[in-house]
């Protein structure tokens, strides 16, 4: 094999291919990147039996071929090469990478032992790339990071007629967002539970691609989803299991709510929580006078702060974990935020707090992002 490619294009392609690979793998061969020559250039692939990445780039091919090389090492080398075309050639079991006056010799890995890259045929629908990336970032914060219950480490994608819903939960909070979906008029209702970490990486990588094609397939007992944009494709195995029916937790209407400046609430929450011990909650008192935040840390430190809030309904006191609240506030991309108070059958126990965007003090936000946060028991 022998080819020449643009340094920046080659480096970006190798970086994309290795981005989703695990830091450590039980099979060393799965840490490799497969490079194949095509009629127009190169095809770079990686696969660890759960996630695959493929990208095509232009290159001048002198000798066609196929090689497998350590992915992270090649990515490191490619990112630090001098500003000159990359020339790669093979000599027996060695791979020579040259750029300008720099030269590297790497050992090749056995191509014949590398697994076949999964292919997902058919196209389920299209989504706007930037909107999809935003929705994934908004919802992904609520996914569980505890692998003991795999089903809630994913983001549930729910395909409707013209919308794609994204839902995530870790039992303490639920995040939901809908975006436009072009399914070509198929009218199919499909769900896919995608690992949140994979989906977040896809959102960052393909978020500026115009549109993303999403394909879902169930073949050979392997449920797969593929995301394609700009000659890049990522496939992922879906998580097996039933996602909890968390949408029913959202109230249809809430009469008791407060509207607050988002940045002011974020800053006050960060300041007052400085004195809190780990896992402790902040006490929020909403009244007609505004909002008071209180942190009762240890005997050595307490803190409180009051900020403006426009309350509709009755005075309310809730205790919330500051980081969970900050996650929700950070996902609300509006100047103001509405915090709505739901009820439970026990009048002394507040229900979950619903966080939504608010364009102005009296105008609800344009997006449909919803974040439901379970309050801690009131601090005495």
C-alpha positions, 0 to 999 in steps of 0.5 A: 500500500502507498498513498499521499494525503493532506495532513489536516484531512488525514489527521482529522479522519484518524482522530474521528475513527479512534474517538469512540474506541474504549481507552482499554480493551481486552482484545488489542486488535480492537484498538486498531484503525483499518485503512483501505484504499478506494477508487477515490481515496481512503476508507478509515474504520474502527470497531469494538463490537459495540460501536463502529466509526467509518469515514472517507477522505480523498487521497492520491493512491499509488498502490492499493491495499489494506492495513491495520495499525494502532489507532491512538498512536497513529492519531497522536503522530498525525496530529503532530506532523509538520505542515506537509502532505502525509505519505504512507507506505508499507514494507512487509510488516512495517508501516512508514509514515512520512511528512516533510522531514519527519518519518515514523515506522510502525508495526502493522497488525493482522488485518485478517483477524479484524472483525467485519464492520457492521453495515446498516442498510436503509434510511429511517429519517433525517434530522437537522444536525445542530438541533440534534446535537443541542437536544442530545446535550440537553437530555444526555445530562440526565442519563445514569452513569451507573452501569449496574442498570444499563437500561437507564445509561441510554437515551431513548429515541422515539420516532413519531410522524414528524418528530424525534423525541429524546428521553433520559433518566437516572431515577432522580431526574428526567429530561425530554426534548422533541426535534423535527424528523423527516421520515419520508412519510413512512409514519413508522413509530420506532424506539431505539435505546442508544448509550448516552456516551456514544450519542453525546460523542456523535452530537459533538462530532456531527453537530455541524453537518447540516443534516444527519441520516439516522437508520435503525435495523434489527438483523441477525439478533443485533439491533443497530443504529447508524448516524451518517453525515459528511462521509462519516458514519457511526454505528452503535448496538442498542441497549436491550431492555425496557426503558421506564415509562417516565413521560407519564411523570410530567404534569399536563398543567402546573398553576404554581411556578416561579420565573427567574433570570437563568444566569442569576440563579446559576451564579447564586446556586454555585455561590451558596453551595460552596459551604455544602458537604457532598450530597447535601441539598440547598433549600429554596424558598419561593415567595412573593418577595423573591427567592432565597437560597440557604445552605446549612453546611457544617457548624463552621459555615452557612450561606444564604442569598436572595434574588428576584423571582416572579411567583405565580401561586403559593409560597413554596419551599423545596430542597434540591441537589445543586449539581442536579439543578445546575445540569437542568439550568445549563440545558435551558438556553434562554434568558429566563427559566420557569420552575414549576412546582408539582403536588403529591398526595401528601401536602407536606411533601413537594412533588418533582420540580419542572424546569422549562425555558422562558423567553421573557418574564411572561413568555414561555420558551420556544423549545419544548425542553423539559427537565423534571427534578425530584426534590430531596426531603425538606431540610429541618 
